[in-house]
């Protein structure tokens, strides 16, 4: 047992000595690595200091060169001024007068060549302009139909932020489905930031849908119940809107107030379009042209103005392809309007004979307004 114990102690002593040697070697190696690292850092620091010193010397040199360039430029400007002054003194002419004399002399000596050059340049530019115009027209033709349809079948509504798109769609699309079903208008929600579009061929439906959507966005509450409530409110207010637009037309033309039913129909012109032209704008325009023509011909300008305003009233009433001139004339008779106005509405497309000069005036005014681009 003693021998075993001696052997264990001997092994422990050897292990301890070995451990001390390893620690000593590791410490020496660490000291060596630290010395190398410090030396490397000192070398890098010295390089940076040298580079910084060279950069400062280079900046000083650049500043000196910049100062020299500025001084040389000032000297050049001064010499240029002295030369101009000297030339003016010798010739007894100012710089402007000298230029004018030189240009006049060149123009006089080369008049024919200048004229030929101008004519040649004009021909070249005319040819280039014709070619470019043809290209523009050809490119535009492809877009006209799309732009026209887009302008008269869609309405853009702005959103305060894109979060409203999610509200408009609703859970599983219930809000957008209910909105489209209620208004009869397609609601287009795409990646275009900040806006949605309403699409419909029916101007009145599109107008009501736009007003409904604007009120919903302003309020912030969007659900089927509230959509229906706002829609019904807009529909109820539509008659008041028509009355206001009708009164606006009468005020614009300085005409006396008419029967409420007539004023309402005039207001409905605002949501009607004919051949891409706003019927409200067209009617007011025809009324103004009719007034001007009547004054020139010595006719009753107020009667002509009324006839021009009401000549297309049948377009508001026509829904299944009937003749708008006949429908308009029948409605005007029902309202007890002057026979001259009735004949102007019934005959402005030459469907029936014209019985009064004002009818010819309205027909001419209608052609002028409708054919204007």
C-alpha positions in Angstrom: 0.0 0.0 0.0 2.9 2.3 0.8 4.4 1.6 -2.6 1.1 2.4 -4.4 0.8 5.6 -2.5 4.4 6.6 -3.4 3.7 5.9 -7.1 0.5 8.1 -6.9 2.4 11.0 -5.3 5.1 10.7 -7.9 2.5 10.8 -10.7 0.8 13.8 -9.1 4.2 15.6 -8.8 5.0 14.9 -12.4 1.5 16.1 -13.5 1.9 19.3 -11.5 5.3 20.0 -13.0 3.9 19.4 -16.5 1.0 21.7 -15.8 3.3 24.4 -14.6 5.4 24.1 -17.8 2.3 24.3 -20.0 1.1 27.4 -18.2 4.5 29.0 -18.4 4.7 28.3 -22.1 1.2 29.7 -22.7 2.0 32.8 -20.8 5.2 33.3 -22.8 3.3 32.8 -26.1 0.6 35.2 -25.0 3.2 37.8 -24.1 4.8 37.3 -27.5 1.4 37.7 -29.4 0.6 40.8 -27.4 4.0 42.3 -28.2 3.4 41.5 -31.9 -0.1 43.1 -31.8 1.2 46.2 -30.1 3.9 46.5 -32.7 1.4 46.1 -35.5 -0.9 48.7 -34.1 2.0 51.1 -33.6 3.0 50.5 -37.3 -0.6 51.2 -38.5 -0.8 54.3 -36.3 2.5 55.6 -37.8 1.2 55.0 -41.3 -2.0 56.9 -40.6 -0.1 59.8 -39.1 2.1 59.9 -42.3 -0.9 59.8 -44.5 -2.7 62.6 -42.5 0.5 64.7 -42.8 0.6 64.2 -46.6 -3.1 65.0 -46.9 -2.6 68.3 -45.0 0.4 69.2 -47.2 -1.7 68.4 -50.3 -4.7 70.5 -49.1 -2.3 73.4 -48.4 -1.0 73.1 -51.9 -4.5 73.0 -53.4 -5.5 76.1 -51.5 -2.4 77.9 -52.8 -3.2 76.9 -56.4 -6.9 77.9 -55.9 -5.7 81.4 -54.8 -3.4 81.6 -57.8 -6.3 80.6 -60.2 -8.6 83.3 -58.7 -5.9 85.9 -59.0 -5.2 84.9 -62.6 -8.9 85.1 -63.4 -9.2 88.5 -61.9 -6.1 89.6 -63.9 -7.7 88.2 -67.1 -11.0 90.0 -66.5 -9.1 93.2 -65.9 -7.0 92.8 -69.1 -10.2 92.1 -71.0 -11.9 95.2 -69.7 -8.8 97.3 -70.5 -8.8 95.9 -74.1 -12.5 96.8 -74.5 -12.0 100.3 -73.1 -8.9 100.8 -75.4 -10.8 99.6 -78.5 -13.8 101.8 -77.6 -11.4 104.8 -77.1 -9.7 104.2 -80.5 -12.9 103.6 -82.5 -14.9 106.2 -80.5 -17.7 103.5 -80.3 -19.2 101.7 -77.4 -19.2 97.9 -77.4 -22.9 97.8 -78.3 -22.5 100.2 -81.2 -19.5 98.3 -82.5 -21.5 95.0 -82.5 -24.4 96.7 -84.3 -22.1 98.0 -87.0 -20.4 94.6 -87.5 -23.7 92.8 -87.7 -25.1 95.4 -90.1 -22.1 95.1 -92.4 -22.2 91.2 -92.3 -26.0 91.3 -93.0 -25.6 93.7 -95.9 -22.7 91.8 -97.6 -24.4 88.4 -97.1 -28.1 89.3 -97.4 -28.9 86.8 -100.2 -27.1 83.9 -98.5 -28.8 84.7 -95.3 -32.3 84.7 -97.0 -31.5 81.3 -98.7 -30.3 79.9 -95.4 -33.4 81.0 -93.6 -35.7 79.6 -96.3 -33.8 76.3 -96.3 -34.0 76.1 -92.5 -37.7 76.9 -92.6 -38.3 74.1 -95.1 -36.3 71.6 -93.0 -38.2 72.6 -89.9 -41.6 72.4 -91.7 -40.8 68.9 -92.9 -39.6 67.8 -89.5 -42.7 69.3 -87.9 -45.0 67.5 -90.4 -43.3 64.2 -89.7 -43.4 64.7 -85.9 -47.1 65.8 -86.1 -47.9 62.7 -88.0 -46.2 60.5 -85.4 -48.1 62.3 -82.6 -51.4 61.9 -84.3 -50.8 58.2 -85.1 -49.8 57.5 -81.5 -52.7 59.5 -80.1 -55.3 57.7 -82.2 -54.7 54.5 -80.3 -55.4 56.2 -77.0 -58.4 58.4 -77.9 -61.0 55.7 -77.5 -59.6 54.4 -74.2 -59.3 57.9 -72.8 -62.8 58.9 -73.9 -64.4 55.8 -72.4 -62.4 56.2 -69.2 -63.3 59.9 -68.9 -67.1 59.3 -69.2 -67.5 55.9 -67.5 -65.2 56.1 -64.5 -64.9 58.3 -61.4 -61.8 58.5 -59.2 -62.4 58.9 -55.4 -59.4 59.8 -53.2 -58.8 58.0 -49.9 -57.1 59.5 -46.8 -54.9 56.5 -46.7 -54.6 53.0 -48.1 -56.0 51.4 -44.9 -59.5 52.4 -46.2 -59.1 49.9 -49.0 -59.3 47.1 -46.5 -62.4 48.8 -44.8 -64.1 49.1 -48.2 -63.5 45.5 -49.0 -64.6 44.3 -45.6 -64.5 40.8 -44.1 -64.7 38.3 -46.9 -65.6 41.2 -49.3 -69.0 41.8 -47.7 -68.7 45.7 -47.8 -67.7 46.0 -51.4 -70.3 43.4 -52.5 -73.1 45.2 -50.7 -71.9 48.6 -52.0 -71.9 47.4 -55.7 -75.3 45.7 -55.2 -76.8 48.8 -53.6 -75.4 51.4 -56.0 -75.3 49.3 -59.2 -71.8 50.6 -59.8 -68.5 48.6 -59.9 -66.0 49.6 -57.2 -62.4 49.0 -58.5 -59.8 48.7 -55.8 -56.3 48.1 -57.2 -52.7 48.9 -56.3 -53.0 52.6 -57.2 -52.1 54.4 -54.0 -54.6 56.7 -52.3 -57.5 56.2 -54.8 -60.3 53.8 -55.8 -62.4 54.0 -59.0 -66.1 53.7 -59.7 -67.0 52.3 -63.1 -70.5 52.5 -64.8 -72.0 53.6 -68.0 -74.8 55.2 -66.1 -73.8 58.8 -65.1 -76.5 59.2 -62.5 -75.6 55.9 -60.8 -71.9 56.7 -60.9 -72.6 60.2 -59.4 -74.7 58.8 -56.6 -72.1 56.1 -55.8 -69.3 58.7 -55.7 -71.3 60.9 -53.3 -72.1 57.9 -51.1 -68.5 56.7 -51.1 -67.2 60.2 -50.3 -69.6 60.5 -47.3 -68.6 57.0 -46.1 -64.9 57.9 -46.3 -65.5 61.2 -44.5 -67.4 59.5 -41.7 -65.1 56.4 -41.4 -67.9 54.0 -40.6 -68.2 51.4 -43.4 -70.6 48.5 -43.1 -73.6 47.3 -45.0 -76.1 49.0 -42.7 -74.3 52.4 -42.9 -73.7 52.0 -46.7 -77.5 51.6 -47.2 -78.3 54.6 -44.9 -75.9 56.9 -46.7 -77.0 55.7 -50.1 -80.7 56.4 -49.3 -79.7 59.9 -47.9 -77.8 60.7 -51.2 -80.8 59.6 -53.3 -83.1 61.7 -51.2 -80.9 64.7 -51.6 -80.5 64.2 -55.4 -83.7 66.1 -56.2 -82.4 69.1 -54.3 -79.2 68.9 -56.2 -81.1 68.9 -59.5 -83.1 71.9 -58.4 -79.8 73.8 -57.5 -78.2 72.9 -60.9 -81.4 74.0 -62.7 -81.4 77.3 -60.8 -77.7 77.7 -61.6 -78.4 77.4 -65.3 -81.2 80.0 -65.1 -79.0 82.4 -63.1 -76.1 81.9 -65.6 -78.4 82.9 -68.4 -80.2 85.6 -66.5 -83.6 84.0 -67.1 -86.6 84.3 -64.8 -87.6 81.3 -62.6 -89.6 78.6 -64.3 -91.9 75.8 -62.9 -90.2 73.5 -60.4 -90.6 70.5 -62.7 -88.9 72.3 -65.5 -86.1 73.5 -63.3 -85.6 70.0 -62.0 -85.3 68.6 -65.6 -82.8 71.3 -66.5 -80.8 70.2 -63.4 -80.8 66.6 -64.6 -78.9 67.8 -67.7 -75.9 67.8 -65.4 -75.8 64.0 -65.2 -76.5 63.4 -68.9 -74.0 63.3 -71.7 -74.5 63.2 -75.4 -71.7 62.3 -77.8 -69.2 62.9 -75.0 -70.5 66.3 -74.3 -72.1 67.4 -71.0 -75.8 68.1 -71.7 -75.9 70.8 -69.0 -73.0 72.7 -70.6 -74.4 72.1 -74.1 -77.8 73.5 -73.2 -76.4 76.6 -71.6 -74.1 77.1 -74.6 -76.9 76.7 -77.1 -78.9 79.2 -75.1 -76.1 81.8 -75.2 -75.5 81.3 -79.0 -79.2 81.5 -79.7 -79.5 84.8 -77.8 -76.5 86.2 -79.7 -78.0 85.2 -83.1 -81.5 86.4 -82.1 -80.1 89.9 -81.2 -78.3 90.1 -84.6 -81.5 89.1 -86.5 -83.8 91.4 -84.5 -85.7 88.5 -82.8 -86.7 88.1 -79.2 -83.4 87.2 -77.4 -85.2 85.9 -74.2 -87.4 83.6 -76.2 -84.5 82.3 -78.2 -82.5 81.8 -75.0 -85.3 79.7 -73.4 -85.7 77.7 -76.6 -82.0 77.0 -76.7 -81.9 75.9 -73.0 -84.9 73.5 -73.4 -84.3 72.2 -76.9 -82.8 68.9 -75.7 -85.2 68.3 -72.7 -86.3 65.0 -74.4 -82.9 63.5 -73.9 -83.5 63.4 -70.1 -86.9 61.7 -70.6 -85.8 59.3 -73.4 -84.9 55.9 -71.9 -85.7 53.3 -74.6 -84.5 54.9 -77.8 -87.6 57.1 -78.5 -87.1 60.3 -80.5 -86.0 62.9 -77.9 -87.4 65.7 -80.1 -90.9 64.3 -80.0 -90.7 63.4 -76.2 -89.4 66.8 -75.5 -92.1 68.6 -77.4 -94.9 66.5 -75.7 -93.5 67.3 -72.3 -93.2 71.0 -73.1 -96.8 71.0 -74.2 -97.8 69.3 -70.9 -95.9 72.1 -69.0 -97.8 74.8 -71.0 -94.6 76.3 -72.6 -94.8 78.8 -75.5 -95.5 77.1 -78.9 -92.3 78.8 -80.3 -90.2 76.9 -77.7 -92.1 73.7 -78.4 -91.5 74.0 -82.2 -87.7 74.7 -81.6 -87.4 71.6 -79.5 -89.4 69.4 -82.0 -87.7 70.7 -85.2 -84.1 71.3 -84.3 -83.2 68.0 -86.1 -85.6 68.8 -88.9 -88.0 66.1 -87.9 -90.9 68.5 -88.4 -91.2 71.8 -90.3 -89.9 74.9 -88.5 -92.7 77.4 -88.0 -90.7 80.3 -86.5 -87.3 82.0 -87.2 -86.2 81.1 -83.6 -86.4 77.4 -84.5 -83.8 78.0 -87.2 -81.7 80.0 -84.7 -81.8 77.1 -82.2 -81.0 74.5 -84.9 -78.0 76.6 -86.0 -76.8 77.1 -82.3 -77.2 73.4 -81.6 -75.0 72.5 -84.6 -72.4 75.1 -83.5 -72.2 73.8 -80.0 -72.4 70.0 -80.8 -69.7 70.2 -83.5 -67.2 72.2 -81.4 -64.2 70.0 -80.4 
